Amino acid sequence: MTQKKGIVIPCLTCAFVLMFLVFQTDVNKFEFFKVFDYQIKNITKRNSTKNTSLFFKGNSIPVQSKKVRNESTTKIFLKQAKFSFTTKGKNEPTTRSFLKQTKLNFPTKGRTNSTTKGMTHFITKEMTISTTKGLIISTMTPAISAVRNNSNNNTHYLCPSFLGGFGNTMFQLATHFGVAMSKGMRVIVANNSELNRVFRLEDIDVRNNIDICKTFISRGEKQSCAYDKNLVNFNNSQNIRLGQYLQSWKYFYNFRSQLKKQFTFRDVLLQEAKSKIVETVTRFNIGSRRDVTLVGVHVRRGDMVNNSFGYDVATPEYLTKAVQYYKSKYKNIIFIIASQDIPWTKANMPNNTNVEYLTSPKREIIVVTLSLCNHTITTVGSFGWWIGWLTGGEVTYFKWPAKEGSALRKQYSKDYSDFYYPGWIGM
């Protein structure tokens, strides 16, 4: 750590160098920056020093300098990344530097081509750097810290092998994301994946080619629907694929807010779903959207009804109990239902209930529409689980998703608590 006249430059500056070093491998080209969001401000008041504001976000780093006497500014272009450094002021001597072990190009502009006074870059074995005096860097995040401790000085990756339906793949991505966040790693997803078509995945490495994932080390879970602490007992010095179903909220709970951001629906899907909501509320004519409580209902039956693996399905009694639960608490309720078995659902929904059935064949529209409701009735299965999680509000679920003694029952924890989210209501 360098200290001068009360202005502190924490050794986080070394993380800046690590970001550059990442570009040396094909796996790590400028992906590193997507994880972080830093602000660096020069807080000195001396006229001869720069007053620089850096904002690191995504792949763009704009730098704006305020006018001060004898101000020097720097324009830096980093190859393989989209960085722009804008400057102000009449005198613009710029810096040309070459940082060993990185691919940096510092083009110059103006009559002066000398190194700016006070802008000295050097690397020691401890990876500390002296930079322009007065620069202060924000506190290191766990992600950067983990990368600093990586023996190869590289960011390493997790790559999910998407198996099963939409809900299954959401669990697989969520678990990989949560583990990656905890270890300072990154997640790779194919550009043509269904989840990328539905969600923005803002902090995920979305690539056209993910063949590199074939070289990753595989680690398998003990149970599909229970937390396995040994599964995540590895360091971040290797590229990993976790398998297979990974259906426990415990893998990503500590990073749930960041995960919510990844699972932001794309605008075109939101617009279609919102139109359906408005149409439904208008047709029932029981109040404005603000005055109406919407309960999304997902009824999973279909392939689970006669499956020998041990799946159980929700009973008519459960459906009635769940509907009555919400009707007893809220007024002006509309139940918006998606089901693989509409005839069965219609036959078992309680009478005198405002019901709207979704007929869209697109499962992405179903999940978006139901997630726009206030509360959720799930039955069984991962698809309904994620509808409840995305919606927030109250969520009810059928307490016995697996037949006792079956192969499926062995995939859950003893009391199902590793699978069902905290605060949800079992019936």
Secondary structure by P-SEA (a helix, b strand, c coil): cccccccccccaaaaaaaaaaccccccccccccccbbbbbbbccccccccbbbbbbcccbbbbbbccccbbbbbbbbbcccbbbbbbbccccbbbbbbbcccbbbbbbccccccccccbbbbbccccccccccccccccccaaaaaaaaccccccccccccccccaaaaaaaaaaaaaaaaaccbbbbbbcccccccccccccccccccccccccbbbbbbcccccccccccccccccccccccccccccccccaaaaaaaaacccaaaaaaaaaaaaaaaaaacccccccbbbbbbbbbcccccccccbbbbbcaaaaaaaaaaaaacccbbbbbbbcccaaaaaaccccccbbbbbccccaaaaaaaaaacccccccccaaaaaaaaaaccbbbbcccccccccccccccccccccccccccccc
